[in-house]
Amino acid sequence: MPEEEVVPAAHRSAWWRRMSPRMRRASDSFNEHLRDTVRTGRRVDESFYDELTEALIAADTGVGVAERVVVTLRDVVRNEAIHDTGEAVAALKRVLAQIMAKDRELHISDRPSVVLLVGVNGSGKTTTTGKLAHRLRAEGRTVLVAAADTYRAAAIDQLRVWADRGGAEVVAHQPGGDPGAVVFDAIQAAQARRTDTVLVDTAGRLQTKANLMAELAKMRRVAERLIPEAPQETLLVIEAATGLNALQQARAFHEAMQLTGLVVTKLDGTGRAGTVLAIEEELGVPVKLVGLGEGIDDLNVFDPPAYLDALFNP
């Protein structure tokens, strides 16, 4: 099994170039706040830093993150003797790129590897599961999907549709069954069939509901009993449009589950693109996958340079 993602970097960049126009809403919103900040002939002064901080906050980076970014930018501007605001914004882009320099690979080299997908209701876990199954299949992996959202019969039916589109088999129990038992059976089936990856689609839950969060922890323990290293990935699926509420979600799920990564959906439908930076800077949890569309192939590894190119596109 390959230990690294087999999709070449050139293909990933091509995907982002194709998808970057879909980030127009986020780009327009961010650049609208930057436009007066970098007007022609303006020099870097205190009001520039104030307006830049406001632009970052308006993009939903959060006050603390915005202020820390601007402090770092001040050091760069001073060290590089930058006076022009346009050059300072270019330096801001480099500062953000450094903050976002993280390992974003999916660590699923073991056989089988277990990937838990968690999140609140309506965040897009089921569709993401199907898209991820499709992506892994395209990389030559075999995939089994565990229907661990047992509370709604419709959820199992929806998962079957998306898993079928992704070319993956589904292990499911009757509605109302024990999610941990589904995980147990799915991993055992994967071991028997020598399947590469088990994707676990869990029920949506509010981060404030302790009993539901405990149920996630139980699923994790079930996986660990069968495979000591499992789950190799625990991914929180969040909608970009939820803004800083996504940061609150991430805090709670990270505390309960020790997240290894994030999947950001509907990045093309929001002007709040700074949420990605806020979560990564505060929690140190990388965005590993991003969705820009509704198609089965509209999911890719997050590419910070391409993301920043699209965001700063005037």
For each residue, the residues with C-beta under 8 A, 3 or more apart:
1: 109 110 111 141 196
2: 5 6 109 139 140
3: 109
4: 105
5: 2 105 106 139 301
6: 2 139 140
7: 11 12 138 139 301
8: 11 12
9: 12 13
10: 13 14
11: 7 8 14 15
12: 7 8 9 15 16 300 301 303
13: 9 10 16 17 303 306
14: 10 11 17 18
15: 11 12 18 19 300
16: 12 13 19 20 300 303 306 307 310
17: 13 14 20 306
18: 14 15
19: 15 16 22 23 268 292 293 298 300
20: 16 17 23 306 309 310 313
21: 24
22: 19 267 268 292 293
23: 19 20 26 27 267 268 273 292 307 310 311
24: 21 27 28
25: 28 29 268 269 270 271
26: 23 29 30 59 267 268 270 271 272 273 310 311
27: 23 24 30 31 273 310 311 312 313
28: 24 25 31 32 271
29: 25 26 32 33 58 59 271 272 273
30: 26 27 33 34 55 58 59 271 273 274 311 312
31: 27 28 34 35 312 313 314
32: 28 29 35
33: 29 30 37 51 54 55 58 59
34: 30 31 37 38 52 55 89
35: 31 32 38 39
36: 39 51
37: 33 34 42 48 51 52 55 85 89
38: 34 35 42 85 86 88 89
39: 35 36 42 85
40:
41:
42: 37 38 39 48 84 85
43: 48 83 84 85
44: 48 49 77 82 83 84 85 88
45: 48 49
46: 49 50
47: 50 51
48: 37 42 43 44 45 51 52 85 88
49: 44 45 46 52 53 70 73 74
50: 46 47 53 54
51: 33 36 37 47 48 54 55
52: 34 37 48 49 55 56 70 73 88 89 92
53: 49 50 56 57 66 67 70
54: 33 50 51 57 58
55: 30 33 34 37 51 52 58 59
56: 52 53 59 61 65 66 69 70 274
57: 53 54 60 61 62 63 66
58: 29 30 33 54 55
59: 26 29 30 33 55 56 271 272 273 274
60: 57 243 244 272 273 274 275 278
61: 56 57 65 66 69 274 275 277 278 281
62: 57 65 66 244 247 274 278 282
63: 57 66 67
64: 67 68 282
65: 56 61 62 68 69 274 277 278 281 282
66: 53 56 57 61 62 63 69 70 274
67: 53 63 64 70 71
68: 64 65 71 72 281
69: 56 61 65 66 72 73 92 95 96 99 277 281
70: 49 52 53 56 66 67 73 74
71: 67 68 74 75
72: 68 69 75 76 95
73: 49 52 69 70 76 77 88 91 92 95
74: 49 70 71 77 78
75: 71 72 78 79
76: 72 73 79 80 82 91 94 95
77: 44 73 74 80 82 88 91
78: 74 75 81
79: 75 76
80: 76 77 91
81: 78
82: 44 76 77 87 88 91
83: 43 44 87
84: 42 43 44 87 88
85: 37 38 39 42 43 44 48 88 89
86: 38 89 90
87: 82 83 84 90 91
88: 38 44 48 52 73 77 82 84 85 91 92
89: 34 37 38 52 85 86 92 93 312
90: 86 87 93 94
91: 73 76 77 80 82 87 88 94 95
92: 52 69 73 88 89 95 96
93: 89 90 96 97 308 312
94: 76 90 91 97 98
95: 69 72 73 76 91 92 98 99
96: 69 92 93 99 100 277 304 308
97: 93 94 100 101 304 305 308
98: 94 95 101
99: 69 95 96 277 280 281
100: 96 97 276 277 280 304 307 308
101: 97 98 304
102: 280 284 286
103: 286
104: 261 286 287 288 301 302
105: 4 5 288 301
106: 5 115 233 261 288 289 301
107: 113 232 233 260
108: 113 115 136 141 196 197 232 233
109: 1 2 3 113
110: 1 113 227 229 232
111: 1 194 195 196
112: 144 187 190 191 194 195 196 197 198 227
113: 107 108 109 110 196 197 198 230 232 233
114: 183 187 197 198 200 223 227 230 231 232 233
115: 106 108 132 197 198 199 200 231 232 233 234 235
116: 200 202 216 219 220 223 231 233 234 235 257
117: 125 128 129 132 199 200 201 202 235 237 263
118: 125 202 205 216 234 235 236 237 253 257
119: 123 124 125 202 204 236 237 238 249 253
120: 123 204 205 206 207 238 249
121: 204 205 206
122: 204 239
123: 119 120 204 237 238 239 265
124: 119 127 128 237 239 263 265 266 291
125: 117 118 119 128 129 149 201 202 204 237
126: 129 130 149 155 158 159 162 201
127: 124 130 131 162 265 294
128: 117 124 125 131 132 237 263 265 289 291 299
129: 117 125 126 132 133 145 159 162 163 166 199 201
130: 126 127 133 134 159 161 162 163 165 166 168 296
131: 127 128 134 135 162 166 291 296 297 298 299
132: 115 117 128 129 135 136 166 199 263 289 299
133: 129 130 136 137 143 145 162 163 166 167 168 199
134: 130 131 137 138 165 166 167 296 297 299
135: 131 132 138 139 297 299 300
136: 108 132 133 139 141 143 196 197
137: 133 134 140 141 142 143 166 167 168
138: 7 134 135 297
139: 2 5 6 7 135 136
140: 2 6 137
141: 1 108 136 137 196 197
142: 137 193 194 195 196 197
143: 133 136 137 166 167 168 169 195 196 197 198 199
144: 112 168 169 170 171 186 189 190 193 195 197 198 199
145: 129 133 159 163 166 168 169 170 171 186 198 199 200 201
146: 170 171 172 182 183 185 186 187 198 199 200 201
147: 150 155 156 159 160 170 171 172 173 182 201
148: 179 182 183 200 201 202 203 219
149: 125 126 152 155 156 159 179 201 202 203 204
150: 147 156 173 174 175 176 177 178 179 182 203
151: 155 175 176 203
152: 149 155 156 175 203
153: 156 157 175
154: 157 158
155: 126 147 149 151 152 158 159 201 203
156: 147 149 150 152 153 159 160 170 172 175
157: 153 154 160 161
158: 126 154 155 161 162
159: 126 129 130 145 147 149 155 156 162 163 170 172 201
160: 147 156 157 163 164 170 172
161: 130 157 158 164 165
162: 126 127 129 130 131 133 158 159 165 166
163: 129 130 133 145 159 160 166 168 169 170
164: 160 161 167 168
165: 130 134 161 162 296
166: 129 130 131 132 133 134 137 143 145 162 163 296
167: 133 134 137 143 164
168: 130 133 137 143 144 145 163 164 199
169: 143 144 145 163
170: 144 145 146 147 156 159 160 163
171: 144 145 146 147 182 185 186 189
172: 146 147 156 159 160 182
173: 147 150 177 178 181 182 185
174: 150 177
175: 150 151 152 153 156
176: 150 151
177: 150 173 174 181 182
178: 150 173 181 182
179: 148 149 150 182 183 202 203 215 218 219
180: 183 184 215 218 219 221 222
181: 173 177 178 184 185
182: 146 147 148 150 171 172 173 177 178 179 185 186
183: 114 146 148 179 180 186 187 200 219 222 223
184: 180 181 187 188 222 226
185: 146 171 173 181 182 188 189
186: 144 145 146 171 182 183 189 190 198 200
187: 112 114 146 183 184 190 191 198 222 223 226 227 230
188: 184 185 191 192 226
189: 144 171 185 186 192 193 195
190: 112 144 186 187 193 194 195 197 198
191: 112 187 188 194 195 226
192: 188 189
193: 142 144 189 190
194: 111 112 142 190 191
195: 111 112 142 143 144 189 190 191 198
196: 1 108 111 112 113 136 141 142 143
197: 108 112 113 114 115 136 141 142 143 144 190
198: 112 113 114 115 143 144 145 146 186 187 190 195
199: 115 117 129 132 133 143 144 145 146 168
200: 114 115 116 117 145 146 148 183 186 219 223 231
201: 117 125 126 129 145 146 147 148 149 155 159
202: 116 117 118 119 125 148 149 179 205 216 219
203: 148 149 150 151 152 155 179 212
204: 119 120 121 122 123 125 149
205: 118 120 121 202 209 212 213 215 216
206: 120 121 209 212
207: 120 213 248 249 251 252 253 256
208: 252
209: 205 206 212 213
210: 213 214
211: 214 215
212: 203 205 206 209 215 216
213: 205 207 209 210 216 217 252 253 256 257
214: 210 211 217 218
215: 179 180 205 211 212 218 219
216: 116 118 202 205 212 213 219 220 256 257
217: 213 214 220 221 256 257
218: 179 180 214 215 221 222
219: 116 148 179 180 183 200 202 215 216 222 223
220: 116 216 217 223 224 231 234 257
221: 180 217 218 224 225
222: 180 183 184 187 218 219 225 226
223: 114 116 183 187 200 219 220 226 227 230 231
224: 220 221 227 228 230 231
225: 221 222
226: 184 187 188 191 222 223 230
227: 110 112 114 187 223 224 230
228: 224
229: 110 232
230: 113 114 187 223 224 226 227
231: 114 115 116 200 220 223 224 234
232: 107 108 110 113 114 115 229 260
233: 106 107 108 113 114 115 116 260 261 288
234: 115 116 118 220 231 257 258 259 260 261
235: 115 116 117 118 259 260 261 262 263 288 289
236: 118 119 249 250 253 254 257 259 261 262 263 285
237: 117 118 119 123 124 125 128 262 263 265
238: 119 120 123 242 246 249 250 262 263 264 265 275
239: 122 123 124 242 246 264 265 266 270
240: 246 264 265 266 267 269 270 272 273 275 276
241: 266 269 270 272
242: 238 239 245 246 249 275
243: 60 246 270 272 275
244: 60 62 247 248 275 278
245: 242 248 249
246: 238 239 240 242 243 249 250 275 279
247: 62 244 250 251 275 278 279 282
248: 207 244 245 251 252
249: 119 120 207 236 238 242 245 246 252 253
250: 236 238 246 247 253 254 259 262 279 283 285
251: 207 247 248 254 255 282 283
252: 207 208 213 248 249 255 256
253: 118 119 207 213 236 249 250 256 257 259
254: 236 250 251 257 258 259 283 285
255: 251 252
256: 207 213 216 217 252 253
257: 116 118 213 216 217 220 234 236 253 254
258: 234 254
259: 234 235 236 250 253 254 262 283 285
260: 107 232 233 234 235 285 288
261: 104 106 233 234 235 236 285 286 287 288 289
262: 235 236 237 238 250 259 279 285 286 287 288 289
263: 117 124 128 132 235 236 237 238 287 288 289 290 291 299
264: 238 239 240 267 275 276 287 289 290 291 302
265: 123 124 127 128 237 238 239 240 290 291
266: 124 239 240 241 269 270 291
267: 22 23 26 240 264 270 273 276 290 291 292
268: 19 22 23 25 26 292 293
269: 25 240 241 266
270: 25 26 239 240 241 243 266 267 273
271: 25 26 28 29 30 59
272: 26 29 59 60 240 241 243 275
273: 23 26 27 29 30 59 60 240 267 270 276 307 311
274: 30 56 59 60 61 62 65 66 277 278
275: 60 61 238 240 242 243 244 246 247 264 272 278 279
276: 100 240 264 267 273 279 280 287 302 307
277: 61 65 69 96 99 100 274 280 281
278: 60 61 62 65 244 247 274 275 281 282
279: 246 247 250 262 275 276 282 283 285 287
280: 99 100 102 276 277 283 284 285 286 287
281: 61 65 68 69 99 277 278
282: 62 64 65 247 251 278 279
283: 250 251 254 259 279 280
284: 102 280
285: 236 250 254 259 260 261 262 279 280
286: 102 103 104 261 262 280 302
287: 104 261 262 263 264 276 279 280 290 302
288: 104 105 106 233 235 260 261 262 263 301 302
289: 106 128 132 235 261 262 263 264 299 300 301 302
290: 263 264 265 267 287 299 300 301 302 307
291: 124 128 131 263 264 265 266 267 298 299
292: 19 22 23 267 268 298 300
293: 19 22 268 298
294: 127 298
295: 298
296: 130 131 134 165 166
297: 131 134 135 138
298: 19 131 291 292 293 294 295
299: 128 131 132 134 135 263 289 290 291
300: 12 15 16 19 135 289 290 292 303
301: 5 7 12 104 105 106 288 289 290
302: 104 264 276 286 287 288 289 290 307
303: 12 13 16 300 306 307
304: 96 97 100 101 307 308
305: 97 308 309
306: 13 16 17 20 303 309 310
307: 16 23 100 273 276 290 302 303 304 310 311
308: 93 96 97 100 304 305 311 312
309: 20 305 306 312 313
310: 16 20 23 26 27 306 307 313
311: 23 26 27 30 273 307 308
312: 27 30 31 89 93 308 309
313: 20 27 31 309 310
314: 31
